[in-house]
Amino acid sequence: MDYLQITNTVADSLLCYAKDESGWKTCKKTNEVAVCWRPSTEFPGNLYKGDGIINGSPEKVWECLKPVPNGIRVKWDNNVKKLELVETVNVDISVFRTVTPSAAMGIIAPRDFVDVVLVKQYEDGTITSNATHVGHPGCPPQAGYVRGFNHPCGCFCVPVPGEPSKTQLLSFFQTDLGGLLPRSVVDSFFPSSMAEFYKNLAKAVKSLKDC
């Protein structure tokens, strides 16, 4: 499997999502984030975008976001119960299995996702994660978990000009949760989940010592 080509295509897609302002509808606003959605072109569901300012440098925010088994992310992100490294492709590309807990008062059963992830830094200092689902022989579906599928998704830690201790965090999610969930459950889950994601991330960054 050509992971390099797959992840480069994902990175290009996420850049397009970030630059294209058309068609977004706001579905939730908090002190930390504005969450918008539009129909996904990847699957019969929605593409969600989060946009908020986090108090902390891009490096500090990335320290909390980066995919590392048993890293900081597992401690603060309520939607990540476990992160397992399946394969290291190169220094920037890896395959991970992410386990999520049950959610929505038990309506959403535990899930697992297998994704290839590219970590990429741009010339302006933006640090990004770029991910999508893949099949991997070392990680077949497992009993007790519904296999979900992440379509092109990721986060952009963007420097704020003139404010080195702040980061604009753009996040994109378009996830097929699998199973037979009512559409209404899925549509209500993601905006609230993303708002919680930003709130908990802001707390995690604040708790870190200065980089």
Backbone as CSV, one residue per row, in Angstrom:
resi,resn,N_x,N_y,N_z,CA_x,CA_y,CA_z,C_x,C_y,C_z
1,MET,0.846,-1.201,0.000,0.000,0.000,0.000,0.881,1.250,0.000
2,ASP,0.555,2.198,-0.873,1.375,3.398,-0.998,0.909,4.449,0.014
3,TYR,1.411,4.327,1.242,0.984,5.234,2.310,1.385,6.683,2.013
4,LEU,2.515,6.878,1.353,2.969,8.234,1.043,1.974,8.941,0.134
5,GLN,1.544,8.235,-0.915,0.576,8.835,-1.842,-0.760,9.085,-1.154
6,ILE,-1.191,8.118,-0.342,-2.474,8.263,0.364,-2.458,9.489,1.278
7,THR,-1.406,9.617,2.066,-1.364,10.717,3.037,-1.143,12.070,2.372
8,ASN,-0.400,12.092,1.284,-0.225,13.357,0.566,-1.562,13.824,-0.025
9,THR,-2.357,12.871,-0.503,-3.688,13.209,-1.018,-4.570,13.757,0.099
10,VAL,-4.480,13.143,1.286,-5.243,13.618,2.445,-4.820,15.037,2.812
11,ALA,-3.504,15.284,2.843,-3.001,16.616,3.186,-3.520,17.666,2.202
12,ASP,-3.557,17.318,0.917,-4.089,18.238,-0.096,-5.580,18.503,0.143
13,SER,-6.316,17.449,0.503,-7.754,17.608,0.764,-7.989,18.526,1.948
14,LEU,-7.210,18.338,3.020,-7.404,19.168,4.208,-7.060,20.628,3.934
15,LEU,-6.039,20.861,3.129,-5.708,22.241,2.743,-6.879,22.879,1.997
16,CYS,-7.515,22.090,1.126,-8.680,22.604,0.390,-9.823,22.920,1.350
17,TYR,-10.053,22.038,2.333,-11.106,22.301,3.313,-10.832,23.607,4.065
18,ALA,-9.546,23.819,4.408,-9.176,24.995,5.193,-9.359,26.283,4.396
19,LYS,-9.123,26.212,3.099,-9.164,27.411,2.270,-10.563,27.702,1.718
20,ASP,-11.393,26.668,1.584,-12.709,26.825,0.963,-13.734,27.253,2.015
21,GLU,-14.216,28.470,1.920,-15.153,29.021,2.904,-16.616,28.779,2.522
22,SER,-16.866,28.132,1.401,-18.237,28.014,0.903,-18.975,26.816,1.512
23,GLY,-20.252,27.028,1.769,-21.127,25.925,2.147,-21.140,25.537,3.610
24,TRP,-20.332,26.199,4.448,-20.282,25.841,5.868,-21.472,26.423,6.623
25,LYS,-22.055,25.624,7.505,-23.166,26.071,8.352,-22.771,25.890,9.812
26,THR,-22.875,26.967,10.586,-22.505,26.889,12.005,-23.531,26.061,12.772
27,CYS,-23.033,25.114,13.584,-23.946,24.272,14.361,-23.696,24.363,15.864
28,LYS,-22.548,24.931,16.272,-22.292,25.083,17.702,-21.201,26.127,17.909
29,LYS,-21.382,26.963,18.942,-20.369,27.953,19.314,-20.170,27.930,20.817
30,THR,-18.901,27.939,21.236,-18.565,28.052,22.649,-17.476,29.107,22.778
31,ASN,-16.983,29.305,23.986,-15.882,30.258,24.191,-14.613,29.802,23.478
32,GLU,-14.493,28.486,23.260,-13.252,27.962,22.683,-13.304,27.734,21.178
33,VAL,-14.503,27.483,20.629,-14.552,27.026,19.242,-15.886,27.348,18.575
34,ALA,-15.812,27.540,17.261,-17.003,27.568,16.416,-16.966,26.295,15.565
35,VAL,-18.041,25.518,15.628,-18.123,24.265,14.874,-19.092,24.452,13.714
36,CYS,-18.632,24.089,12.519,-19.443,24.199,11.308,-19.504,22.835,10.616
37,TRP,-20.448,22.704,9.707,-20.541,21.456,8.952,-20.984,21.749,7.521
38,ARG,-20.717,20.783,6.663,-21.284,20.763,5.322,-21.278,19.294,4.875
39,PRO,-22.060,18.943,3.871,-22.091,17.544,3.441,-20.703,17.073,2.982
40,SER,-20.352,15.872,3.375,-19.074,15.298,2.963,-19.160,14.826,1.516
41,THR,-18.054,14.952,0.811,-17.961,14.387,-0.545,-17.319,13.002,-0.507
42,GLU,-16.967,12.538,0.699,-16.268,11.266,0.852,-17.202,10.107,1.213
43,PHE,-18.298,10.418,1.931,-19.238,9.384,2.357,-20.587,10.039,2.657
44,PRO,-21.659,9.254,2.839,-22.986,9.852,3.078,-23.138,10.379,4.499
45,GLY,-22.378,11.378,4.832,-22.412,11.992,6.157,-21.916,13.413,6.059
46,ASN,-21.480,13.968,7.172,-21.056,15.370,7.200,-19.559,15.514,7.439
47,LEU,-19.020,16.592,6.913,-17.669,17.055,7.228,-17.815,18.171,8.255
48,TYR,-17.131,18.021,9.387,-17.190,19.023,10.446,-15.867,19.776,10.543
49,LYS,-15.975,21.090,10.772,-14.795,21.939,10.949,-14.883,22.652,12.287
50,GLY,-13.804,22.585,13.054,-13.691,23.369,14.275,-12.648,24.456,14.080
51,ASP,-12.925,25.652,14.592,-11.997,26.779,14.440,-11.985,27.553,15.756
52,GLY,-10.825,27.567,16.409,-10.740,28.266,17.685,-9.316,28.680,18.003
53,ILE,-9.171,29.588,18.950,-7.864,30.060,19.398,-7.538,29.395,20.741
54,ILE,-6.362,28.790,20.807,-5.888,28.148,22.026,-4.740,28.975,22.598
55,ASN,-4.765,29.222,23.895,-3.684,29.959,24.546,-2.490,29.026,24.749
56,GLY,-1.525,29.158,23.848,-0.324,28.333,23.869,0.300,28.358,22.492
57,SER,1.599,28.211,22.424,2.294,28.218,21.138,1.890,26.993,20.325
58,PRO,2.063,27.039,18.994,1.760,25.857,18.180,2.503,24.607,18.652
59,GLU,3.746,24.785,19.100,4.532,23.637,19.576,3.901,23.033,20.834
60,LYS,3.415,23.906,21.698,2.799,23.458,22.941,1.463,22.746,22.664
61,VAL,0.677,23.326,21.763,-0.599,22.711,21.391,-0.354,21.360,20.721
62,TRP,0.636,21.317,19.839,0.955,20.071,19.144,1.430,18.998,20.119
63,GLU,2.132,19.398,21.154,2.595,18.439,22.166,1.410,17.684,22.766
64,CYS,0.280,18.364,22.894,-0.921,17.736,23.446,-1.705,16.940,22.401
65,LEU,-1.525,17.282,21.137,-2.304,16.657,20.067,-1.618,15.472,19.399
66,LYS,-0.297,15.473,19.376,0.419,14.517,18.524,0.090,13.070,18.895
67,PRO,-0.022,12.229,17.847,-0.351,10.821,18.081,0.851,10.040,18.608
68,VAL,0.829,9.720,19.885,1.889,8.957,20.526,1.237,7.950,21.479
69,PRO,1.547,6.665,21.348,0.976,5.694,22.283,1.297,6.076,23.731
70,ASN,0.277,6.050,24.571,0.424,6.410,25.987,0.912,7.847,26.181
71,GLY,0.635,8.706,25.199,1.060,10.101,25.288,0.039,10.955,26.013
72,ILE,0.231,12.275,25.916,-0.642,13.225,26.615,-2.080,13.139,26.109
73,ARG,-2.244,12.883,24.818,-3.584,12.899,24.200,-4.544,11.939,24.901
74,VAL,-4.054,10.769,25.255,-4.908,9.761,25.886,-5.423,10.247,27.242
75,LYS,-4.673,11.139,27.876,-5.034,11.608,29.217,-6.144,12.652,29.201
76,TRP,-6.178,13.512,28.163,-7.154,14.606,28.174,-8.302,14.425,27.183
77,ASP,-8.083,13.657,26.108,-9.104,13.513,25.066,-10.058,12.375,25.451
78,ASN,-11.277,12.732,25.827,-12.244,11.735,26.284,-12.672,10.760,25.192
79,ASN,-12.373,11.109,23.934,-12.735,10.221,22.835,-11.603,9.285,22.429
80,VAL,-10.489,9.359,23.132,-9.363,8.455,22.844,-9.052,7.660,24.106
81,LYS,-9.481,6.415,24.112,-9.237,5.553,25.264,-7.866,4.897,25.170
82,LYS,-7.480,4.563,23.926,-6.194,3.901,23.713,-5.689,4.232,22.314
83,LEU,-4.378,4.407,22.168,-3.753,4.672,20.879,-2.605,3.691,20.703
84,GLU,-2.724,2.817,19.709,-1.721,1.773,19.493,-0.989,2.006,18.175
85,LEU,0.326,1.921,18.216,1.125,2.018,16.997,1.104,0.670,16.287
86,VAL,0.592,0.647,15.066,0.506,-0.593,14.286,1.734,-0.754,13.396
87,GLU,2.163,0.357,12.770,3.324,0.305,11.873,3.929,1.702,11.734
88,THR,5.248,1.771,11.784,5.967,3.002,11.468,6.428,2.910,10.017
89,VAL,5.893,3.785,9.171,6.229,3.769,7.751,7.527,4.536,7.517
90,ASN,7.600,5.746,8.056,8.839,6.534,8.052,8.740,7.531,9.212
91,VAL,9.643,8.491,9.256,9.682,9.405,10.402,8.415,10.254,10.519
92,ASP,7.696,10.450,9.408,6.511,11.311,9.411,5.192,10.562,9.270
93,ILE,5.230,9.295,8.879,4.012,8.534,8.580,3.953,7.265,9.426
94,SER,2.807,7.069,10.081,2.599,5.864,10.888,1.161,5.396,10.747
95,VAL,0.945,4.123,11.069,-0.406,3.565,11.117,-0.757,3.323,12.585
96,PHE,-1.936,3.820,12.995,-2.375,3.697,14.378,-3.736,3.025,14.461
97,ARG,-3.957,2.356,15.579,-5.303,1.899,15.947,-5.739,2.733,17.135
98,THR,-6.887,3.406,16.977,-7.447,4.224,18.046,-8.697,3.553,18.595
99,VAL,-8.755,3.418,19.906,-9.928,2.845,20.574,-10.687,3.969,21.262
100,THR,-11.999,4.027,21.019,-12.830,5.056,21.643,-13.806,4.386,22.616
101,PRO,-14.155,5.075,23.697,-15.096,4.502,24.666,-16.529,4.615,24.171
102,SER,-17.448,4.002,24.888,-18.860,4.200,24.573,-19.205,5.672,24.814
103,ALA,-20.222,6.151,24.114,-20.574,7.570,24.188,-22.080,7.734,24.087
104,ALA,-22.514,8.970,24.259,-23.937,9.323,24.174,-24.764,8.436,25.094
105,MET,-24.343,8.371,26.354,-25.033,7.583,27.389,-25.178,6.114,26.993
106,GLY,-24.142,5.614,26.315,-24.118,4.200,25.964,-24.775,3.861,24.645
107,ILE,-25.394,4.851,23.992,-26.029,4.590,22.692,-24.976,4.227,21.652
108,ILE,-23.823,4.905,21.734,-22.709,4.625,20.821,-21.751,3.670,21.527
109,ALA,-21.630,2.463,21.004,-20.775,1.434,21.605,-19.299,1.770,21.366
110,PRO,-18.386,1.118,22.104,-16.955,1.327,21.856,-16.599,1.066,20.393
111,ARG,-15.757,1.914,19.850,-15.311,1.808,18.467,-13.797,1.638,18.413
112,ASP,-13.326,1.119,17.264,-11.905,1.237,16.974,-11.730,1.670,15.526
113,PHE,-10.618,2.373,15.285,-10.315,2.952,13.978,-8.867,2.642,13.638
114,VAL,-8.602,2.298,12.389,-7.228,2.081,11.934,-6.934,3.124,10.861
115,ASP,-5.966,3.998,11.142,-5.684,5.128,10.257,-4.198,5.250,9.966
116,VAL,-3.900,5.701,8.763,-2.536,6.127,8.462,-2.477,7.637,8.705
117,VAL,-1.430,8.090,9.394,-1.322,9.488,9.812,-0.008,10.088,9.312
118,LEU,-0.111,11.229,8.655,1.055,12.005,8.221,1.166,13.245,9.090
119,VAL,2.335,13.442,9.693,2.631,14.679,10.418,3.429,15.572,9.464
120,LYS,2.910,16.765,9.213,3.528,17.648,8.218,3.588,19.067,8.748
121,GLN,4.747,19.720,8.551,4.909,21.115,8.953,5.092,21.972,7.710
122,TYR,4.387,23.099,7.696,4.465,24.014,6.554,5.441,25.152,6.848
123,GLU,5.793,25.883,5.790,6.833,26.916,5.902,6.452,28.032,6.870
124,ASP,5.151,28.270,7.048,4.723,29.348,7.959,4.719,28.900,9.417
125,GLY,5.158,27.651,9.674,5.207,27.149,11.038,3.999,26.324,11.442
126,THR,3.008,26.213,10.560,1.827,25.404,10.849,2.215,23.929,10.962
127,ILE,1.757,23.289,12.032,1.994,21.863,12.253,0.668,21.135,12.059
128,THR,0.675,20.061,11.260,-0.586,19.401,10.943,-0.514,17.884,11.131
129,SER,-1.685,17.331,11.425,-1.879,15.884,11.328,-2.857,15.638,10.194
130,ASN,-2.587,14.610,9.398,-3.410,14.320,8.225,-3.662,12.817,8.203
131,ALA,-4.918,12.412,8.347,-5.202,10.997,8.556,-6.385,10.515,7.725
132,THR,-6.407,9.209,7.461,-7.555,8.562,6.831,-7.507,7.077,7.144
133,HIS,-8.650,6.418,6.984,-8.725,4.997,7.326,-7.979,4.133,6.304
134,VAL,-7.419,3.045,6.775,-6.774,2.054,5.918,-7.072,0.658,6.470
135,GLY,-6.981,-0.331,5.594,-7.006,-1.704,6.051,-5.569,-2.127,6.325
136,HIS,-5.364,-2.902,7.390,-4.007,-3.346,7.723,-4.066,-4.794,8.196
137,PRO,-3.222,-5.654,7.624,-3.266,-7.079,7.997,-2.971,-7.332,9.472
138,GLY,-2.259,-6.401,10.086,-1.920,-6.568,11.495,-2.999,-6.081,12.444
139,CYS,-4.117,-5.626,11.870,-5.151,-5.050,12.732,-6.551,-5.328,12.178
140,PRO,-6.970,-6.590,12.169,-8.322,-6.915,11.720,-9.357,-6.474,12.754
141,PRO,-10.640,-6.438,12.381,-11.687,-6.106,13.356,-11.604,-7.020,14.582
142,GLN,-11.882,-6.441,15.745,-11.759,-7.180,16.995,-13.086,-7.254,17.724
143,ALA,-13.299,-8.358,18.414,-14.533,-8.555,19.167,-14.672,-7.467,20.232
144,GLY,-15.880,-6.985,20.407,-16.141,-5.973,21.431,-16.069,-4.549,20.924
145,TYR,-15.655,-4.393,19.654,-15.539,-3.045,19.078,-16.200,-3.005,17.706
146,VAL,-16.923,-1.923,17.448,-17.444,-1.664,16.116,-16.363,-0.932,15.336
147,ARG,-16.003,-1.436,14.174,-14.962,-0.785,13.369,-15.550,0.446,12.673
148,GLY,-14.978,1.603,12.976,-15.380,2.836,12.332,-14.358,3.244,11.285
149,PHE,-14.704,4.252,10.506,-13.837,4.671,9.405,-13.716,6.194,9.377
150,ASN,-12.509,6.679,9.571,-12.228,8.109,9.437,-11.894,8.429,7.989
151,HIS,-12.682,9.285,7.388,-12.330,9.817,6.076,-11.406,11.010,6.322
152,PRO,-10.772,11.569,5.264,-9.721,12.572,5.489,-10.029,13.539,6.627
153,CYS,-9.166,13.530,7.642,-9.393,14.317,8.845,-8.043,14.750,9.409
154,GLY,-8.079,15.692,10.358,-6.831,16.121,10.962,-6.943,17.480,11.617
155,CYS,-5.807,17.969,12.092,-5.743,19.243,12.797,-4.625,20.113,12.234
156,PHE,-4.858,21.433,12.257,-3.862,22.428,11.852,-3.565,23.312,13.059
157,CYS,-2.329,23.296,13.525,-1.888,24.225,14.570,-1.233,25.408,13.874
158,VAL,-1.974,26.499,13.751,-1.547,27.632,12.925,-1.034,28.768,13.817
159,PRO,0.190,29.269,13.575,0.689,30.415,14.345,-0.203,31.640,14.148
160,VAL,-0.394,32.411,15.212,-1.160,33.653,15.133,-0.158,34.800,14.994
161,PRO,-0.169,35.527,13.871,0.811,36.585,13.647,0.853,37.598,14.793
162,GLY,2.042,37.839,15.312,2.223,38.821,16.374,1.872,38.325,17.759
163,GLU,1.380,37.086,17.865,1.005,36.526,19.167,1.567,35.107,19.296
164,PRO,2.865,34.996,19.594,3.528,33.686,19.611,2.999,32.721,20.660
165,SER,2.264,33.237,21.651,1.730,32.366,22.698,0.272,31.977,22.438
166,LYS,-0.167,32.164,21.186,-1.508,31.735,20.806,-1.444,30.898,19.530
167,THR,-2.432,30.001,19.382,-2.502,29.127,18.218,-3.930,29.079,17.702
168,GLN,-4.081,29.260,16.391,-5.375,28.977,15.772,-5.417,27.481,15.488
169,LEU,-6.393,26.804,16.051,-6.527,25.374,15.811,-7.713,25.116,14.899
170,LEU,-7.408,24.636,13.692,-8.434,24.177,12.761,-8.487,22.659,12.847
171,SER,-9.673,22.108,12.975,-9.801,20.657,13.013,-10.885,20.216,12.043
172,PHE,-10.674,19.075,11.421,-11.626,18.543,10.452,-11.906,17.083,10.781
173,PHE,-13.187,16.758,10.888,-13.600,15.385,11.171,-14.700,14.990,10.188
174,GLN,-14.582,13.814,9.606,-15.685,13.226,8.833,-15.599,11.715,9.038
175,THR,-16.362,11.261,10.010,-16.220,9.903,10.513,-17.478,9.090,10.295
176,ASP,-17.297,7.925,9.696,-18.350,6.926,9.604,-18.208,6.045,10.836
177,LEU,-19.134,6.181,11.777,-19.029,5.450,13.039,-19.344,3.967,12.885
178,GLY,-19.837,3.564,11.717,-20.176,2.158,11.524,-21.397,1.775,12.346
179,GLY,-21.775,0.509,12.279,-22.938,0.065,13.033,-24.232,0.601,12.435
180,LEU,-25.281,0.584,13.237,-26.610,0.982,12.759,-27.162,2.137,13.587
181,LEU,-26.346,3.154,13.771,-26.758,4.293,14.584,-27.745,5.187,13.840
182,PRO,-28.780,5.685,14.527,-29.667,6.669,13.895,-28.881,7.913,13.504
183,ARG,-29.221,8.470,12.372,-28.525,9.652,11.872,-28.604,10.801,12.882
184,SER,-29.737,10.912,13.577,-29.912,12.001,14.537,-28.908,11.905,15.682
185,VAL,-28.568,10.678,16.088,-27.590,10.480,17.159,-26.214,10.951,16.703
186,VAL,-25.847,10.570,15.484,-24.546,10.947,14.935,-24.448,12.465,14.777
187,ASP,-25.512,13.068,14.232,-25.497,14.506,13.955,-25.443,15.345,15.228
188,SER,-25.973,14.831,16.317,-25.912,15.575,17.579,-24.620,15.311,18.331
189,PHE,-24.019,14.147,18.091,-22.812,13.762,18.824,-21.600,14.597,18.435
190,PHE,-21.357,14.775,17.147,-20.100,15.382,16.715,-19.914,16.840,17.136
191,PRO,-20.900,17.724,16.968,-20.675,19.112,17.410,-20.364,19.211,18.908
192,SER,-21.098,18.470,19.731,-20.849,18.496,21.177,-19.492,17.889,21.511
193,SER,-19.152,16.817,20.813,-17.869,16.156,21.039,-16.705,17.072,20.679
194,MET,-16.840,17.818,19.578,-15.776,18.728,19.159,-15.633,19.895,20.133
195,ALA,-16.756,20.396,20.655,-16.691,21.479,21.638,-15.959,21.005,22.892
196,GLU,-16.242,19.779,23.313,-15.565,19.206,24.474,-14.077,19.006,24.183
197,PHE,-13.760,18.600,22.960,-12.373,18.413,22.516,-11.569,19.695,22.703
198,TYR,-12.110,20.829,22.245,-11.412,22.116,22.353,-11.287,22.551,23.813
199,LYS,-12.352,22.361,24.582,-12.335,22.758,25.984,-11.280,21.974,26.757
200,ASN,-11.232,20.668,26.552,-10.266,19.832,27.266,-8.841,20.060,26.776
201,LEU,-8.696,20.335,25.484,-7.364,20.642,24.943,-6.827,21.927,25.555
202,ALA,-7.666,22.942,25.644,-7.237,24.220,26.228,-6.740,24.023,27.660
203,LYS,-7.438,23.180,28.424,-7.014,22.879,29.793,-5.689,22.137,29.807
204,ALA,-5.528,21.187,28.888,-4.300,20.391,28.834,-3.101,21.260,28.484
205,VAL,-3.286,22.177,27.523,-2.196,23.064,27.129,-1.815,23.984,28.293
206,LYS,-2.834,24.483,28.987,-2.594,25.370,30.124,-1.790,24.677,31.237
207,SER,-2.012,23.374,31.383,-1.358,22.624,32.452,0.103,22.275,32.119
208,LEU,0.459,22.381,30.824,1.840,22.101,30.428,2.776,23.218,30.897
209,LYS,3.984,22.853,31.214,4.993,23.876,31.494,5.338,24.577,30.191
210,ASP,5.803,25.809,30.302,6.170,26.559,29.103,7.249,25.831,28.337
211,CYS,7.045,25.804,26.989,8.039,25.148,26.129,9.312,25.983,26.063
